[in-house]
Amino acid sequence: MRQEVKPWFFFKRTADKSAITLRLFMLPPAGGDVSTYLHWEEELPGDVELALVRLPGRGARLAEPAFDRAEALTEVLADEIAAYTDLPYVLFGHSMGGLLAYELVQKLHQRGMRLPEMVIISSMKAPCYMDKFTESLTADAGDKLYLKSNDDFIDTIIGLGGIPDALIQNREFLQLILPTFRQDMKLCETYNPDDAQTVPVSFEIYGGNRDSIATREELEGWRAYTEGNFTLTLFQGGHFYFADHPQVVLFHLRNKLIDISRAQLTGRAHS
């Protein structure tokens, strides 16, 4: 395993750098960090480099304040990712990470930078449904989760799933990450979709068939924001469907990346 750590990215690959033909950037969900996608690179094609996005406020950057606005965070991410778009690449984001992936593509497009071959958005409502984000968590759109008491906030988050049992029992740890989790939830709950634009990038949308936070209809809504191809795939499970059936999800992702790499090779052969 080859690894390389940069301020904003943790690169992992199973092959030599010279063999890499595609880069996969992974954006974490609210409260998550690079460990969300732990060992995923082991199931991906050998010519793919995993680039885990290291956001402030978590992991080794715990002491740094987290962003609470998607607009501000993706402005910085657009600056940081510029040096790593020398290869064809794909953006993958789960939940809040999916929202950030979309916002980032808008920034890259506005700047005239190289765009990803595809954006994979997992378990996140389309912008036109984001006014219901809080309602899907608390049953009251006016009762913002990020403003709730510590106990209510933690209990709600645990109820969503995705947090390992060992961490659920460790309230001390949950209290430690609480400020960042609140900022992340504020980012989602205060997101303003008024400026959401279509982008010339294909969308692959993933979701769980029992997810009440991002329903099939809300996932289908992403179709209105792409000028490229659109595909929706539902897996068995809830909001963190890949925690229940990781091999199924990674098999699907692996094949998608192989298809993208093959299309790149075919395109170069015909150019």
N, C-alpha and C positions, 0 to 999 in steps of 0.2 A: 504494500500500500504506500503510495506517495502522497504526502500532505504538504500544504503550504498555507501559512496563516498571514493574512493581511488585515489592516484595521477594520475593513468592512466585509471581508470575505474569507471563508475557510475553504480552500480548494482540496479536493480529494479525488484521486484517480488510481486505477489499477494498472495502468500502462505507462510507458514513458511519455513525457510531454510531447515528443515529436510525433507520437501516434494519435494524439487527440485531434478529432475532426469536428467535435460538437461540444458545446459547453451548456450545462443545465444549471441555471440559477434558481435557488430554492428560497422563497420568502416565508417566514414562519407565521403561524397564527397568533392571535392575541395571547400574550403571556408566554409565548413559546420562544425557543432559541434554536441553535443548530442541532440540538439533541432531538428535536421533533422528527428529523429525518435520519436518525442514527443508523448507519450501516446500509443505507439505500444504495450507495455506490457499488456494493458487492453484487447487486442484482441487475445492474445496468450494463449496457454494452461496453466493451473494453475501450472503445474509442471516444467515450463520453467522459468529460470531466465534470464532477459535481462541484458547484460553487455555492456553498451555503452562506446566505446573507447574514452578517453579524450586526444586528440592530443594537443601538444604545439601550442601556437599562436592563440588560440581561446577560447571563453567562459571564464571560471575562470582562464585559463592559457594564457590569451591574452598577458601578459607581456613577456612570454617566446618566444624565436625565433622558428619559424616553421622550419621543415626539408625541404630541397629541393631535397633530393635524397631518392628514395625508399629503396635502399640498406641499407643506414645508419639508416633510421627510423625503418625498420623491424628487424634489428639486436637488437635494443633496445626493440621493442615490443616482440620479442621472449624471451628476458630476463624477461620482466614484466608479460607476460601471463603464464609463467611456474607455478606460484603458484596457478593458477586457472584452471588447466587442470585435477583436481582430479575427475571431473565428465565428462561424455560424453559431447561434445560440437560441435557447428556449427559456422562457420564464415560467416557473411553476410557483403558485402561491395558494396556500390553504387558508380559508376563512379570511381573516384580516389580510393575510399575505396575498390572497387573490385580488382583493381590492387594491392593494399597493402595486401589484403587478400591472393591473390595468392603468392605474394612474401613472405609473412609470412609463408605460408605452406611449401614453399621450405626450408626456414630456419629451421623450426621445423623438417622437414624430414632429413635434413643434420645433425642435432644435435641428431637424434634418439629419439626425444621427442614424447609424445602422440599426434597423429594426430586427426583432427576433423572428425566427422562422415560424414560431407559434407561441401563443400564450395559453397555458393550462391553468384554469381557474377552478379551484376546488371548494365546494361548500360555502359559497358566498352569493348572496342575492345580487341581481343586476342593479345598477344604479337607480333605475326607475322604481325599485322596491325598497330602497334603503330608508325611506321614511317609516317603514314598518320594522326596522331592525330591533329597536328597543322593545316593541310590542311582542316580538317573537321570543324575547327573553323574560319579560316581566308581566306580560298580559296587559300592560298599560303604557301607551306610547309616551305619556308624560312623566312616567316614573323611571328616570334614567338610572341604569344599573351602576354607572360609574359614580353616582352620588350616594349610593346606599351605604349603610353601616358596614364595617369590616365583616361581621358575622354573616349578614345577609348577602353581601357580595360573594364571599367565599362559598357559602352554601349554594348559591345560584350557579357559580362556575363549576363546582363539583358535579352538580346535577346535569351539566351539559355533556359530561364524559370527557375522555381524552387525557385526564390526569391519572397517572399510575397510582394504584392503591397505596404503595409505600409513601408517596408524597402526600396523599390525602390524610394519612395518619400523622404526618409531620406538620402540625399547625405552625410551628416556628418557621419552617421554610416557606409556607404559604404567606405568612405575614411579611417575610423578607421580600417576596416578589410582588406583593400587593400593590405598591405604588406604581410599578411598571404596568401591571395588569390593568389598573384603573386608567392609566394614560392611554393604553391600547383600546380599551373599551370606549373611552371618550372619543378617540379618533374615529371609531366606527359609528358611534351613536350621534356624532355631530357632523358626519360627512354630508357635504352639500353636493348633490348630483347635477345642479343646474348647468354646469359647464361641461358635463360629460359628452364627449364627442365620439363619433365612430373612428376606428383606426384601420389602416390597410394591413391587418395582420389576422391570420386565421386563429379562431378560438376553439380550444378543446375544453369542454366543461365537464367536471367530475362532481359527483354528489352521492349521498347515501339515500336509499329509497325510503328510509324512515327518519329523515332529518326534518325536524319542524322549524329549524332556523333558516334553512335554504330549501324550499320546496321545489318540486319539479317545475312548476309554473315560474317561480322566481329565478331558477337557473336558466330556463328557456329565454328569459328576458334578455340575456346577454346577446342573443342573436341580433338585436337592434344596434349593437355597438361595434360590430365588425363588418368590414368590407370584404373580408376573406371568407374562407370556408368555416362552417360551424358544425360542431359535433357535440352531442350530449351523451354521456355515459353514466348510468346509475349503478352503483354497487350495493350489495347487501349491507345494511348498517345505518347508523345514525350520523351525527355531525362529524365524528371521527371514525368514519367507516374503515379507513385503512389500518386502524389499530386492531380491528376485529379480523380482517382478512388481508394481511399485508402481501402475501404471495400473489393473490389474485390481482391486486392493484398494481404491484410492481411488474408482473408479467405483462399487463396491459400497457403500462408506461414504457417498458423496455421495447415492446414491439412498435410503439409509436415513434420512439427515438430512432429505431432502426429504419423505419420508413422515411424519416426526415433525412437521415444520413444517406440513404440510397438515392433520394431525390436530389440531394446535393451533388453526389457523384455523377448521376445521369446528366444533370445540368451542366457540369463542367465538361463532360465528354462531348456534349453537343455544342459547346460554345466555341 
